[in-house]
């Protein structure tokens, strides 16, 4: 069991989630239960699954939650593209978030690869 707050990948995914919440405040009100809700849910799912997995007592369970976080990161990647293409995000905001997301995905992948040798 690890303290999730000590993990750099959790810290970075939390920072991205905060940025996404601020950015989606400016989305059209008619999207509140559409893209806004989905993008926020996907963003929150990444650090949430990292935190939940860190509370488990086996590498296999930790890996499973990190894989879920990776899936949520992929969902978020698409939703950021959609938000940009709908002109809800500027190209600059999109690029900044996409760069952060790529870094988070690389970190998650490194963790998952290390855990594959551990116990699955």
FIZANU-40755 format. One record per residue: residue number from 1; residue in three letters; x, y, z of N, C-alpha, C, O in turn. Coordinates in Angstrom, 3 decimals, always signed. Example, Ala and Ser with C-alpha at 12.3 -4.5 7.8 and 13.67 -1.06 7.14 Angstrom:
residues 2
pos	code	n.xx	n.yy	n.zz	ca.xx	ca.yy	ca.zz	c.xx	c.yy	c.zz	o.xx	o.yy	o.zz
1	ALA	+13.190	-5.690	+7.800	+12.300	-4.500	+7.800	+13.200	-3.300	+7.800	+14.236	-3.319	+8.465
2	SER	+12.850	-2.250	+7.080	+13.670	-1.060	+7.140	+12.900	+0.030	+7.870	+13.409	+1.138	+8.039
END
This chain:
residues 120
pos	code	n.xx	n.yy	n.zz	ca.xx	ca.yy	ca.zz	c.xx	c.yy	c.zz	o.xx	o.yy	o.zz
1	UNK	+0.851	-1.182	+0.000	+0.000	+0.000	+0.000	+0.891	+1.238	+0.000	+1.837	+1.335	+0.782
2	UNK	+0.579	+2.182	-0.886	+1.357	+3.406	-1.033	+0.473	+4.611	-0.720	-0.752	+4.549	-0.820
3	UNK	+1.123	+5.703	-0.340	+0.406	+6.964	-0.185	+0.323	+7.591	-1.579	+1.332	+8.051	-2.112
4	UNK	-0.859	+7.609	-2.161	-1.014	+8.084	-3.535	-0.520	+9.504	-3.713	-0.080	+9.873	-4.802
5	UNK	-0.585	+10.317	-2.651	-0.156	+11.719	-2.769	+1.343	+11.845	-3.003	+1.818	+12.898	-3.430
6	UNK	+2.088	+10.786	-2.730	+3.534	+10.828	-2.958	+3.908	+10.427	-4.387	+5.077	+10.507	-4.766
7	UNK	+2.932	+9.999	-5.174	+3.194	+9.576	-6.551	+3.119	+10.774	-7.500	+2.117	+11.488	-7.534
8	UNK	+4.186	+10.984	-8.267	+4.248	+12.092	-9.226	+3.123	+11.997	-10.259	+2.566	+13.014	-10.673
9	UNK	+2.793	+10.768	-10.671	+1.743	+10.585	-11.668	+0.385	+11.016	-11.109	-0.440	+11.552	-11.848
10	UNK	+0.144	+10.791	-9.826	-1.115	+11.259	-9.228	-1.111	+12.788	-9.190	-2.101	+13.428	-9.544
11	UNK	+0.007	+13.364	-8.760	+0.118	+14.818	-8.653	-0.143	+15.483	-10.005	-0.894	+16.454	-10.091
12	UNK	+0.479	+14.956	-11.052	+0.306	+15.536	-12.386	-1.118	+15.351	-12.907	-1.658	+16.242	-13.562
13	UNK	-1.723	+14.212	-12.625	-3.094	+13.992	-13.094	-4.082	+14.853	-12.302	-5.101	+15.283	-12.841
14	UNK	-3.786	+15.100	-11.042	-4.627	+16.001	-10.235	-4.538	+17.432	-10.788	-5.553	+18.117	-10.921
15	UNK	-3.324	+17.869	-11.104	-3.137	+19.213	-11.678	-3.889	+19.362	-12.995	-4.519	+20.390	-13.241
16	UNK	-3.823	+18.333	-13.843	-4.541	+18.382	-15.116	-6.047	+18.423	-14.879	-6.763	+19.138	-15.580
17	UNK	-6.527	+17.676	-13.913	-7.962	+17.677	-13.595	-8.420	+19.070	-13.172	-9.474	+19.534	-13.604
18	UNK	-7.643	+19.729	-12.340	-7.983	+21.095	-11.919	-8.024	+22.038	-13.126	-8.915	+22.880	-13.234
19	UNK	-7.058	+21.890	-14.025	-7.000	+22.724	-15.230	-8.229	+22.463	-16.109	-8.802	+23.396	-16.671
20	UNK	-8.623	+21.216	-16.224	-9.780	+20.870	-17.046	-11.063	+21.431	-16.440	-11.927	+21.923	-17.168
21	UNK	-11.196	+21.364	-15.129	-12.377	+21.952	-14.492	-12.478	+23.438	-14.791	-13.560	+23.943	-15.090
22	UNK	-11.349	+24.141	-14.710	-11.358	+25.588	-14.999	-11.694	+25.845	-16.460	-12.481	+26.740	-16.771
23	UNK	-11.102	+25.065	-17.356	-11.344	+25.264	-18.787	-12.796	+24.973	-19.164	-13.377	+25.670	-19.995
24	UNK	-13.375	+23.949	-18.554	-14.749	+23.574	-18.918	-15.786	+24.522	-18.327	-16.951	+24.475	-18.722
25	UNK	-15.394	+25.373	-17.399	-16.311	+26.404	-16.899	-16.791	+27.299	-18.033	-17.894	+27.844	-17.983
26	UNK	-15.954	+27.446	-19.054	-16.302	+28.302	-20.177	-17.029	+27.595	-21.307	-17.364	+28.226	-22.309
27	UNK	-17.281	+26.299	-21.170	-18.008	+25.573	-22.207	-19.463	+26.051	-22.240	-19.970	+26.555	-21.238
28	UNK	-20.127	+25.899	-23.371	-21.539	+26.319	-23.464	-22.407	+25.618	-22.418	-22.198	+24.447	-22.098
29	UNK	-23.368	+26.348	-21.901	-24.250	+25.798	-20.858	-25.042	+24.588	-21.358	-25.364	+23.695	-20.575
30	UNK	-25.356	+24.554	-22.655	-26.112	+23.409	-23.178	-25.283	+22.126	-23.176	-25.824	+21.043	-23.398
31	UNK	-23.977	+22.236	-22.930	-23.104	+21.060	-22.866	-22.885	+20.562	-21.437	-22.134	+19.611	-21.221
32	UNK	-23.533	+21.194	-20.466	-23.296	+20.845	-19.066	-23.452	+19.350	-18.810	-22.653	+18.763	-18.081
33	UNK	-24.469	+18.731	-19.399	-24.701	+17.302	-19.184	-24.180	+16.454	-20.344	-24.437	+15.253	-20.418
34	UNK	-23.449	+17.097	-21.239	-22.859	+16.404	-22.379	-21.345	+16.370	-22.242	-20.800	+15.714	-21.354
35	UNK	-20.678	+17.085	-23.133	-19.218	+17.071	-23.187	-18.594	+17.545	-21.874	-17.603	+16.970	-21.423
36	UNK	-19.152	+18.573	-21.261	-18.578	+19.089	-20.010	-18.543	+18.006	-18.941	-17.516	+17.787	-18.298
37	UNK	-19.656	+17.341	-18.760	-19.743	+16.280	-17.765	-18.806	+15.128	-18.101	-18.117	+14.611	-17.221
38	UNK	-18.774	+14.725	-19.360	-17.938	+13.590	-19.754	-16.454	+13.873	-19.600	-15.702	+13.028	-19.115
39	UNK	-16.031	+15.068	-20.016	-14.611	+15.390	-19.946	-14.156	+15.496	-18.490	-13.047	+15.084	-18.148
40	UNK	-15.010	+16.046	-17.646	-14.676	+16.134	-16.219	-14.616	+14.746	-15.586	-13.719	+14.455	-14.796
41	UNK	-15.566	+13.904	-15.935	-15.603	+12.547	-15.372	-14.361	+11.755	-15.779	-13.764	+11.063	-14.954
42	UNK	-13.977	+11.857	-17.043	-12.783	+11.147	-17.518	-11.531	+11.679	-16.826	-10.655	+10.908	-16.434
43	UNK	-11.453	+13.003	-16.679	-10.286	+13.613	-16.020	-10.180	+13.160	-14.567	-9.100	+12.791	-14.108
44	UNK	-11.290	+13.188	-13.849	-11.308	+12.797	-12.435	-10.973	+11.321	-12.265	-10.369	+10.927	-11.268
45	UNK	-11.361	+10.516	-13.228	-11.145	+9.075	-13.135	-9.670	+8.698	-13.086	-9.314	+7.689	-12.477
46	UNK	-8.811	+9.486	-13.713	-7.383	+9.147	-13.744	-6.782	+9.203	-12.333	-6.297	+8.178	-11.855
47	UNK	-6.793	+10.356	-11.645	-6.213	+10.374	-10.296	-7.006	+9.536	-9.290	-6.436	+9.027	-8.324
48	UNK	-8.307	+9.390	-9.508	-9.122	+8.584	-8.600	-8.698	+7.121	-8.641	-8.575	+6.482	-7.596
49	UNK	-8.476	+6.591	-9.831	-8.050	+5.195	-9.939	-6.625	+4.990	-9.457	-6.299	+3.930	-8.922
50	UNK	-5.773	+5.990	-9.639	-4.422	+5.909	-9.079	-4.513	+5.845	-7.559	-3.830	+5.042	-6.924
51	UNK	-5.356	+6.690	-6.979	-5.522	+6.701	-5.518	-6.103	+5.379	-5.025	-5.618	+4.807	-4.049
52	UNK	-7.132	+4.904	-5.696	-7.760	+3.652	-5.258	-6.794	+2.478	-5.376	-6.706	+1.653	-4.466
53	UNK	-6.079	+2.398	-6.478	-5.117	+1.315	-6.666	-4.007	+1.353	-5.629	-3.520	+0.311	-5.189
54	UNK	-3.612	+2.552	-5.244	-2.550	+2.698	-4.242	-2.983	+2.191	-2.874	-2.140	+1.862	-2.039
55	UNK	-4.269	+2.125	-2.642	-4.791	+1.632	-1.380	-4.931	+0.122	-1.328	-5.273	-0.431	-0.283
56	UNK	-4.675	-0.546	-2.428	-4.790	-2.005	-2.485	-3.495	-2.649	-1.995	-2.443	-2.012	-1.959
57	UNK	-3.590	-3.904	-1.624	-2.428	-4.545	-1.001	-1.654	-5.498	-1.902	-0.804	-6.244	-1.416
58	UNK	-1.931	-5.490	-3.206	-1.147	-6.350	-4.091	-0.793	-5.604	-5.368	-1.507	-4.697	-5.797
59	UNK	+0.321	-6.003	-5.963	+0.743	-5.391	-7.223	-0.271	-5.660	-8.329	-0.470	-4.820	-9.207
60	UNK	-0.917	-6.833	-8.291	-1.914	-7.165	-9.303	-3.091	-6.201	-9.270	-3.562	-5.746	-10.313
61	UNK	-3.561	-5.896	-8.073	-4.680	-4.956	-7.946	-4.240	-3.544	-8.323	-4.986	-2.810	-8.972
62	UNK	-3.035	-3.167	-7.919	-2.513	-1.850	-8.271	-2.440	-1.709	-9.793	-2.839	-0.687	-10.351
63	UNK	-1.929	-2.740	-10.449	-1.824	-2.730	-11.915	-3.201	-2.594	-12.547	-3.368	-1.841	-13.507
64	UNK	-4.183	-3.307	-12.026	-5.546	-3.240	-12.581	-6.090	-1.811	-12.535	-6.680	-1.338	-13.507
65	UNK	-5.895	-1.127	-11.412	-6.402	+0.247	-11.292	-5.594	+1.222	-12.152	-6.140	+2.206	-12.650
66	UNK	-4.302	+0.952	-12.326	-3.505	+1.795	-13.208	-3.931	+1.586	-14.663	-3.894	+2.526	-15.458
67	UNK	-4.332	+0.372	-15.016	-4.851	+0.120	-16.358	-6.179	+0.849	-16.576	-6.437	+1.362	-17.664
68	UNK	-7.007	+0.892	-15.549	-8.267	+1.648	-15.642	-7.961	+3.131	-15.820	-8.595	+3.808	-16.629
69	UNK	-6.985	+3.634	-15.060	-6.570	+5.036	-15.191	-6.083	+5.307	-16.614	-6.365	+6.364	-17.179
70	UNK	-5.351	+4.349	-17.193	-4.861	+4.501	-18.567	-6.029	+4.562	-19.543	-6.012	+5.360	-20.481
71	UNK	-7.034	+3.735	-19.332	-8.226	+3.781	-20.178	-8.933	+5.122	-20.084	-9.379	+5.669	-21.092
72	UNK	-9.032	+5.643	-18.885	-9.655	+6.959	-18.691	-8.828	+8.049	-19.356	-9.381	+9.007	-19.895
73	UNK	-7.508	+7.908	-19.321	-6.634	+8.883	-19.986	-6.862	+8.851	-21.499	-6.835	+9.896	-22.149
74	UNK	-7.087	+7.664	-22.062	-7.385	+7.548	-23.498	-8.724	+8.203	-23.819	-8.860	+8.899	-24.825
75	UNK	-9.703	+7.973	-22.959	-11.012	+8.618	-23.145	-10.859	+10.134	-23.088	-11.437	+10.854	-23.901
76	UNK	-10.083	+10.607	-22.133	-9.853	+12.043	-21.986	-9.156	+12.605	-23.214	-9.465	+13.711	-23.658
77	UNK	-8.223	+11.850	-23.759	-7.512	+12.307	-24.963	-8.511	+12.593	-26.089	-8.434	+13.631	-26.746
78	UNK	-9.440	+11.669	-26.303	-10.444	+11.895	-27.343	-11.338	+13.096	-27.020	-11.629	+13.911	-27.896
79	UNK	-11.768	+13.201	-25.773	-12.669	+14.292	-25.400	-11.997	+15.661	-25.548	-12.662	+16.648	-25.862
80	UNK	-10.702	+15.721	-25.327	-9.973	+16.975	-25.553	-9.960	+17.315	-27.044	-10.119	+18.477	-27.419
81	UNK	-9.772	+16.304	-27.890	-9.817	+16.520	-29.348	-11.205	+17.034	-29.742	-11.327	+17.991	-30.507
82	UNK	-12.246	+16.390	-29.212	-13.620	+16.806	-29.513	-13.865	+18.247	-29.080	-14.419	+19.043	-29.838
83	UNK	-13.451	+18.579	-27.854	-13.657	+19.942	-27.345	-12.922	+20.971	-28.214	-13.443	+22.056	-28.471
84	UNK	-11.727	+20.627	-28.657	-10.984	+21.528	-29.554	-11.710	+21.673	-30.881	-11.872	+22.785	-31.384
85	UNK	-12.147	+20.554	-31.450	-12.800	+20.588	-32.758	-14.160	+21.290	-32.718	-14.623	+21.808	-33.734
86	UNK	-14.789	+21.307	-31.559	-16.052	+22.044	-31.383	-15.793	+23.509	-31.033	-16.729	+24.277	-30.808
87	UNK	-14.513	+23.889	-30.989	-14.084	+25.247	-30.631	-14.443	+25.631	-29.199	-14.646	+26.808	-28.901
88	UNK	-14.520	+24.647	-28.323	-14.724	+24.907	-26.902	-13.388	+25.171	-26.212	-13.331	+25.830	-25.173
89	UNK	-12.308	+24.644	-26.808	-10.950	+24.876	-26.310	-10.154	+25.562	-27.412	-10.310	+25.247	-28.591
90	UNK	-9.312	+26.488	-27.025	-8.392	+27.079	-27.994	-7.333	+26.033	-28.336	-7.127	+25.077	-27.588
91	UNK	-6.670	+26.225	-29.465	-5.589	+25.317	-29.840	-4.502	+25.324	-28.773	-3.921	+24.284	-28.463
92	UNK	-4.233	+26.484	-28.222	-3.196	+26.602	-27.191	-3.571	+25.821	-25.930	-2.746	+25.078	-25.397
93	UNK	-4.801	+25.981	-25.451	-5.250	+25.256	-24.255	-5.254	+23.751	-24.523	-4.840	+22.958	-23.677
94	UNK	-5.727	+23.370	-25.708	-5.737	+21.959	-26.081	-4.325	+21.390	-26.059	-4.088	+20.333	-25.475
95	UNK	-3.390	+22.087	-26.692	-2.021	+21.589	-26.797	-1.375	+21.444	-25.424	-0.673	+20.467	-25.162
96	UNK	-1.613	+22.408	-24.559	-1.058	+22.363	-23.208	-1.591	+21.150	-22.435	-0.826	+20.436	-21.787
97	UNK	-2.890	+20.928	-22.507	-3.492	+19.790	-21.802	-3.065	+18.471	-22.429	-2.828	+17.491	-21.722
98	UNK	-2.967	+18.446	-23.744	-2.555	+17.228	-24.448	-1.125	+16.856	-24.064	-0.821	+15.680	-23.867
99	UNK	-0.253	+17.848	-23.959	+1.134	+17.602	-23.564	+1.195	+17.009	-22.158	+1.949	+16.069	-21.907
100	UNK	+0.402	+17.561	-21.247	+0.349	+17.030	-19.878	-0.190	+15.603	-19.880	+0.320	+14.739	-19.167
101	UNK	-1.210	+15.366	-20.676	-1.826	+14.046	-20.735	-0.850	+13.002	-21.282	-0.802	+11.877	-20.785
102	UNK	-0.089	+13.363	-22.283	+0.910	+12.436	-22.839	+1.934	+12.068	-21.767	+2.324	+10.907	-21.644
103	UNK	+2.362	+13.055	-21.002	+3.318	+12.782	-19.921	+2.714	+11.834	-18.883	+3.387	+10.913	-18.419
104	UNK	+1.469	+12.053	-18.525	+0.777	+11.197	-17.553	+0.656	+9.773	-18.097	+0.887	+8.808	-17.370
105	UNK	+0.299	+9.644	-19.359	+0.167	+8.310	-19.963	+1.500	+7.576	-19.974	+1.546	+6.372	-19.724
106	UNK	+2.579	+8.286	-20.259	+3.911	+7.665	-20.237	+4.256	+7.189	-18.825	+4.813	+6.105	-18.649
107	UNK	+3.927	+7.994	-17.834	+4.203	+7.629	-16.449	+3.374	+6.413	-16.037	+3.889	+5.500	-15.392
108	UNK	+2.100	+6.399	-16.406	+1.244	+5.256	-16.098	+1.782	+3.996	-16.772	+1.842	+2.929	-16.162
109	UNK	+2.170	+4.135	-18.035	+2.689	+2.983	-18.769	+3.958	+2.437	-18.104	+4.130	+1.222	-18.006
110	UNK	+4.829	+3.310	-17.655	+6.056	+2.864	-16.978	+5.715	+2.088	-15.706	+6.318	+1.052	-15.424
111	UNK	+4.750	+2.594	-14.943	+4.299	+1.897	-13.726	+3.747	+0.523	-14.077	+4.095	-0.472	-13.441
112	UNK	+2.894	+0.469	-15.081	+2.249	-0.787	-15.488	+3.310	-1.795	-15.927	+3.246	-2.969	-15.561
113	UNK	+4.279	-1.338	-16.709	+5.345	-2.250	-17.163	+6.131	-2.808	-16.004	+6.477	-3.990	-16.008
114	UNK	+6.428	-1.980	-14.996	+7.141	-2.457	-13.808	+6.314	-3.479	-13.052	+6.847	-4.463	-12.539
115	UNK	+5.013	-3.246	-12.985	+4.129	-4.132	-12.233	+3.878	-5.455	-12.949	+3.512	-6.441	-12.309
116	UNK	+4.065	-5.490	-14.238	+3.832	-6.733	-14.994	+4.722	-7.854	-14.500	+4.327	-9.020	-14.527
117	UNK	+5.914	-7.517	-14.050	+6.814	-8.525	-13.507	+6.470	-8.879	-12.070	+6.889	-9.925	-11.574
118	UNK	+5.707	-8.015	-11.390	+5.335	-8.151	-9.987	+4.327	-9.236	-9.726	+4.821	-10.363	-9.689
119	UNK	+3.177	-9.166	-9.559	+2.197	-10.220	-9.380	+0.945	-9.763	-9.993	+0.406	-8.723	-9.614
120	UNK	+0.453	-10.510	-10.941	-0.756	-10.051	-11.613	-1.943	-10.890	-11.336	-3.029	-10.611	-11.843
END
